[in-house]
């Protein structure tokens, strides 16, 4: 049986807080200036961010249900390939046909909501009633975004989100947690700009 990790891949309690370098690397990964990053819940073996966690209400007041935002372009591209192949449809069909899998996915939804609430409290964000009960990726009744379920698995570890775990297995041809696929320019450019 898989156990829940206290934090995602490559993360300890000490490395959850984003540094200025993390923000610069995330901006390079995403090709735009990032904002409102509360935590780095998953890191590459080299230390670069894989996932950014955002408070459930952005600084401009917008509700933001997708707390775990997949940032690494290699992982994002791999999830996009699977989405283009329609992997979500088979997963959604499985939820309808397999009660044990449906229950596991409902539990993943509850975990997502609990993690978002933890981050809301940690960031001193007020209540966000607009997104109450809404998680991400189609949870708990369908799989509509592999980026969201994979970001969840990378952030909380295996054994929580069955479809995030499966997506992680399915992208192993392009990315695995044991091998760095980062562009050295992300850090070099960030250091040069600082």
C-alpha positions in Angstrom: 0.0 0.0 0.0 1.2 3.5 -0.9 1.5 6.0 1.9 0.7 9.7 1.8 3.8 11.9 1.7 3.7 15.0 3.8 4.7 17.0 0.8 5.3 16.3 -2.9 8.3 15.2 -4.8 11.6 16.7 -3.7 10.0 18.9 -1.0 10.6 19.2 2.7 8.9 21.6 5.1 11.9 23.9 4.8 11.6 24.1 0.9 7.9 24.8 0.6 8.2 28.5 0.8 9.0 30.0 -2.6 12.3 32.0 -3.0 12.8 34.9 -5.3 14.8 32.5 -7.5 11.8 30.1 -7.5 9.6 32.9 -8.8 12.1 33.8 -11.5 12.4 30.2 -12.6 8.6 29.7 -12.6 8.3 32.9 -14.7 10.9 31.4 -17.2 9.1 28.1 -17.2 5.7 29.6 -17.9 6.9 32.4 -20.2 5.2 35.1 -18.1 5.7 36.8 -14.8 4.1 34.7 -12.0 2.2 36.1 -9.1 0.5 34.9 -5.9 2.7 31.8 -5.4 2.1 30.5 -1.9 4.2 27.3 -1.9 6.4 25.2 -4.1 4.9 21.8 -3.3 7.0 19.7 -5.8 10.5 20.2 -6.9 12.8 18.6 -9.5 15.8 16.7 -8.2 17.8 19.8 -9.1 15.7 22.0 -6.9 13.7 23.8 -9.6 9.9 24.1 -9.1 7.7 21.5 -10.7 4.4 22.8 -9.3 3.3 26.1 -7.9 0.6 26.3 -5.2 -1.6 29.4 -5.2 -3.9 30.7 -2.6 -7.6 30.2 -3.5 -8.1 33.9 -4.0 -5.6 35.9 -6.0 -4.3 39.2 -4.9 -6.6 40.9 -7.4 -9.6 39.3 -5.7 -10.3 36.6 -8.3 -11.3 33.2 -6.9 -8.8 30.5 -8.0 -9.8 26.9 -7.5 -6.7 25.3 -9.1 -4.4 25.5 -6.2 -1.7 23.2 -7.7 -0.5 24.7 -10.9 1.7 22.4 -13.1 4.6 24.6 -14.2 7.4 22.5 -15.6 7.1 22.6 -19.5 8.4 19.1 -20.1 5.7 17.7 -17.7 3.1 20.0 -19.0 3.8 18.9 -22.6 3.7 15.3 -21.7 0.3 15.7 -20.0 -0.9 17.6 -23.1 0.1 14.7 -25.3 -2.0 12.3 -23.2 -4.9 14.7 -23.3 -4.6 15.0 -27.1 -4.8 11.2 -27.2 -8.0 11.3 -25.1 -6.7 9.6 -22.0 -9.2 11.5 -19.9 -12.2 9.8 -21.6 -11.1 6.3 -20.6 -10.5 7.5 -17.0 -13.9 9.1 -16.8 -15.5 5.9 -18.2 -13.7 4.0 -15.5 -15.1 6.2 -12.8 -18.6 5.4 -14.0 -17.9 1.7 -14.2 -15.7 1.0 -11.1 -17.1 2.0 -7.7 -13.8 1.4 -6.0 -12.1 3.8 -8.4 -14.9 6.3 -8.1 -14.6 6.2 -4.3 -10.8 6.7 -4.5 -11.3 9.7 -6.8 -13.9 11.2 -4.4 -11.3 10.8 -1.7 -8.8 12.6 -3.9 -11.3 15.4 -4.4 -11.7 15.7 -0.6 -7.9 15.8 -0.2 -7.6 18.5 -2.8 -10.2 20.6 -0.9 -8.4 20.0 2.4 -5.0 21.0 0.9 -6.6 24.2 -0.6 -8.0 25.0 2.8 -4.6 24.4 4.5 -3.0 26.8 2.0 -5.9 29.3 2.5 -5.3 29.4 6.2 -1.5 29.5 5.8 -1.7 32.5 3.5 -4.3 34.3 5.7 -6.7 34.3 2.8 -10.3 35.0 3.7 -13.1 32.6 2.9 -13.7 31.9 -0.8 -17.4 30.9 -1.0 -17.5 31.2 -4.8 -15.4 27.9 -5.1 -16.7 26.0 -2.1 -16.8 22.3 -2.8 -15.1 22.8 -6.2 -11.7 21.2 -6.6 -10.0 20.8 -10.0 -9.6 18.5 -13.0 -13.2 17.5 -13.0 -13.1 15.8 -9.6 -14.9 14.0 -8.3 -17.1 12.8 -11.2 -14.8 13.0 -14.3 -11.3 13.5 -15.4 -11.2 16.6 -17.6 -7.6 18.0 -17.0 -4.6 15.7 -16.6 -2.5 18.7 -15.7 -4.6 19.3 -12.6 -4.6 15.7 -11.4 -0.9 15.3 -12.1 -0.1 18.5 -10.3 -2.1 17.1 -7.3 -0.1 13.9 -7.3 3.2 15.7 -7.6 2.2 18.0 -4.7 0.9 15.5 -2.2 2.7 12.3 -3.3 1.4 9.0 -4.7 -1.5 7.2 -3.2 -3.9 10.1 -3.0 -5.1 10.8 -6.5 -5.4 7.6 -8.6 -5.6 9.4 -11.9 -2.7 11.7 -11.0 -0.7 8.6 -10.1 -1.7 6.9 -13.4 -0.8 10.0 -15.4 2.6 10.1 -13.7 3.1 6.5 -14.8 1.9 7.3 -18.3 4.3 10.2 -18.9 7.4 8.2 -17.9 8.5 8.0 -21.5 9.0 11.8 -21.4 9.6 12.6 -17.7 10.3 10.8 -14.4 11.0 12.3 -10.9 14.5 10.8 -10.8 15.9 12.7 -13.8 16.3 16.4 -14.3 14.8 17.8 -17.5 15.3 21.4 -16.6 16.8 24.1 -18.9 19.9 25.5 -17.2 19.0 28.9 -18.7 16.1 29.2 -16.3 18.5 29.6 -13.4 21.2 31.4 -15.4 18.8 33.9 -16.7 17.3 34.4 -13.3 20.7 35.0 -11.7 21.6 37.4 -14.5 18.4 39.4 -14.0 18.9 39.6 -10.2 
